[in-house]
Amino acid sequence: MSILVNKDTRLLVQGITGREGAFHTEQMIAYGTKVVAGVTPGKGGTWGVGNTPIFDTVREAVHATGANVSIIYVPARFAPDAILEAADAGIPLIVCITEGIPALDMLKVRAYLDTTASRLIGPNCPGLITPGEAKVGIMPGYIHTRGRVGVVSRSGTLTYEVVYALTQRGIGQSTAVGIGGDPINGTSFVDVLKMFEADPETDQVVMIGEIGGTDEERAAEFIKTKMTKPVTAFIAGQTAPPGKRMGHAGAIISGGKGTAADKIAALQAAGVRVARHPGEIAELVAQHM
Amino acid sequence: MNLQEFQAKRIFGQFGIPVPQGEVATTPAEAAAIAGRIGGPVVVKAQVLVGGRGKAGGIKLAKMPAEAGEVAGRILGMTIKGLTVKKVLVDPAADIRQELYLGLVLDRAQRRVVMMASSEGGVDIEEVAARSPEKILTVAVNPFLGLREYQVRDLALGIGLPREQWAAFTRICQGLYECYMSCDASLAEINPLAVLGDGTLKALDGKMVLDDSALPRHPDLAALRDEDDETAEERTARLNDLSYVKLDGEIGCMVNGAGLAMATMDIIKYYGGSPANFLDVGGGAKADKVAAALRIILSDPNVKAVLFNIFGGITRGDEVARGILAALAEVPTRVPMVVRLVGTNAEEGRQILAQAQMMTAETLAEAAQMAVAAAKGA
């Protein structure tokens, strides 16, 4: 089962002919993901990496191939359009890797998506993977292994770090989801926690948050009231100074809100075990097994 | 990107918001001349991108042009929170009856732009939020509908604004919203929005933060960046597309990915050290970018050890290793270095670095402990 993606995922790649898109499509196919179509406006009728048929529009690609998940690699100025196009074509799950989309563009995109049945993951995220079944993203596949721990994170390489440590300890993952580091995104911690709570193949969850916003606090509230499975967390940015943006557009402590200390306190109050550094996460997870 | 007060107010003015007709001076003589043209009492305000200018003595009143020059002479060159004042804004002094607050910000939780108003202007809004949160009124704006007049009336009534000022207040609120949206701001603030002796409203101070991701489509706004406002290292980082924040510790860090970079800082602290910087070299970092990053780190005299933490994915370990060697060839240093490479081409990277005298670590915890020990030994 796992969540969101699996062996039945039929993946469409928007921006398949770009440098990033082509490289990662190759990697996703090599991992065993079923890539059924690519979209690049103006290149319909040609073939992309892995002999993938290319279409001019998402609607056409969905009609011809039955694609049910789309991943977006197009540059930031075209990405809002690509997300809206996928939603209008009825794709239920859209994963946007693109970094640097203006926040006010995402504000409108998200408000529109809320009127459709589509779910967006990202933008500015590494994607998601159900080990052994489907990799829909840019993460190195080999660091993952099949198992029963769900992982959800706002970060990219920090997720790899944690997943790799789990794998090295022989702890596999059901699905690992990167929700992205932008202030306005498609899917929150709570959304993913809900899915893991309902997933019979997930026994416990690792949540990797960071400074900025209040998404972790809301996750803590959900865990406290609605979640039965154990959760282990880590919050990056405990040493970050206020008012400075730490790489991710979302990672800024403003007006005394969004500090690591606040988030850690909220999570601990909800019964979550919070690791003091990333190396400790796998250890805490092992104690729950 | 943060804008200076004079830049923010100039932009507010373009959106129909009443602002003082002041000018910017870089010398006392210029300040005196501006005061002469204004012809009356003026306020001389340091233009630096930090809060608390008033408390630091960076804002002063002057009755006569000569006094304005004198005051400007004292403010220019002074250091406020580490930044040297190179410009002052000379504004006509205002006859203030009441100070209000008006601001727009992106609320991530509601996923809306939110307008905030308060009758408690002239102080930090965070202070008001902590002391008397009921004095801050907010309305969330639907991005497809824009700011509606009834929402502004809700604010006006809530802050107790007399009815005769509602029309002017509405124009200012709508101007600020239009300004926020068309400039791709992430914050636009008028504090204080003053009620003057004659009953009119005026934006006496302004603050704007722009969304860096949107700057490519606003070349006019991007051009407002003042190199005086950033350090040489920040400039090098920006031009090389590196995310860099200087901190005051002694262990320099180079990491790929923002989350991992923050976690690396955290683990250094956990093991008793303190990070000298946040530095994300980004995904797919090539040798020249790595070299630029290392030069920035080594230019900080406080750095007693450097920790590289690279988790290869798109970024390749061998590329990073070559970048480190290239930088070391250019900037010879005796600062001890600890490298931790994992992921794509990590083995090749480690082989390349074997010829340089560097400590290598398997795990992040190990690497952090080695860097802390090296910094203490130095």
Interface residues (C-beta under 8 A of the other chain):
Chain A: A76 R77 G100 I101 P102 A103 L104 D105 L107 K108 R110 A111 P126 I138 M139 P140 I143 S153 R154 S155 G156 T157 L158 T159 Y160 E161 Y164 A165 G181 P183 I184 I208 E210 I211 G212 G213 T214 D215 R218 F234 A236 G237 Q238 T239 A240 P241 K244 R245 M246 G247 H248 A249 G250 A251 G255 G256 R276 H277 P278 G279
Chain B: L106 R108 A109 R111 R112 V113 I125 E126 A129 A130 N142 P143 F144 M181 D184 S186 D211 D212 S213 A214 P216 R217 S243 V245 L247 V255 N256 G257 A258 G259 L260 A261 M262 A263 M265 D266 I267 I268 K269 Y270 S274 P275 F278 D280 G283 F311 G312 G313 I314 V342 G343 T344 T363 L364 A365 A368
